Amino acid sequence: MRRLLQPKPAAYARICQKLEIHYTPKHGSWLNMAEIELSVLARQCLDRRIPDRETLAGEVGAWEAERNAAESSIDWRFTSADARIKLKHLYPEIVEESSYDPNLS
C-alpha cells in the first residue's frame, strides 16, 4: 500500500484515482453465484472458437441481453438450516445462560 502513495507519473496517478478496492469474502454465496453464471456463459456462448475480440464482445453482449430478458436466476437451494448443519464447525456453540454456574469456574 505504501507503494501506491509514492510519487507517480501523471498517467499512473490518474489511473490510481479511479481505482476502488472492495474487500469481499472469498467464501460466500456471491462467489458461488458468479461461478455458476460464468459456467453458464461458457457452456451457452463460449463453447466454440471465437476469432477476435470484437466478435467475442458481440456474442457475450447478445448472450447477456437474452439472459437478462429471460430474467434468468439461480435456484439457490442451500438454506441457512443446511449451512448450520454442513458448516457446524464454523458456528459458535450457544450456551444458554440458565445453565451457566459461576461457581463451577
PEQUIWO-V495400 format. One record per backbone hydrogen bond with DSSP energy under -0.5 kcal/mol. CO is the residue of the C=O (numbers start at 0). NH is the residue of the N-H. E is the energy in kcal/mol with one decimal. If there is no record, write none. Layout:
BEGIN
CO	NH	E
CO	NH	E
END
This chain:
BEGIN
0	3	-0.5
0	4	-0.9
1	4	-0.7
1	5	-0.6
2	5	-0.9
8	12	-2.4
9	13	-2.3
10	14	-2.0
11	15	-2.3
12	16	-1.7
13	17	-0.8
14	17	-0.8
14	18	-0.8
19	21	-0.6
20	22	-0.5
21	23	-0.6
25	27	-0.6
27	30	-0.6
27	31	-1.6
28	32	-2.5
29	33	-2.1
30	34	-2.4
31	35	-2.3
32	36	-2.5
33	37	-2.4
34	38	-2.0
35	39	-2.2
36	40	-2.4
37	41	-2.4
38	42	-2.2
39	43	-2.8
40	44	-2.5
40	45	-1.6
48	50	-0.5
51	55	-2.1
52	56	-2.7
53	57	-2.2
54	58	-2.8
55	59	-2.8
56	60	-2.2
57	61	-2.3
58	62	-2.5
59	63	-2.8
60	64	-2.4
61	65	-2.3
62	66	-2.6
63	67	-2.7
64	68	-2.5
65	69	-1.9
66	71	-2.1
67	70	-1.2
72	74	-0.5
73	75	-1.5
74	76	-0.7
76	78	-1.0
78	82	-2.2
79	83	-2.3
80	84	-1.4
81	85	-3.1
82	86	-3.0
84	87	-1.0
86	89	-2.3
86	90	-0.7
87	90	-1.0
92	94	-0.6
93	95	-0.5
95	98	-1.1
96	99	-1.5
100	103	-1.8
101	104	-1.0
END
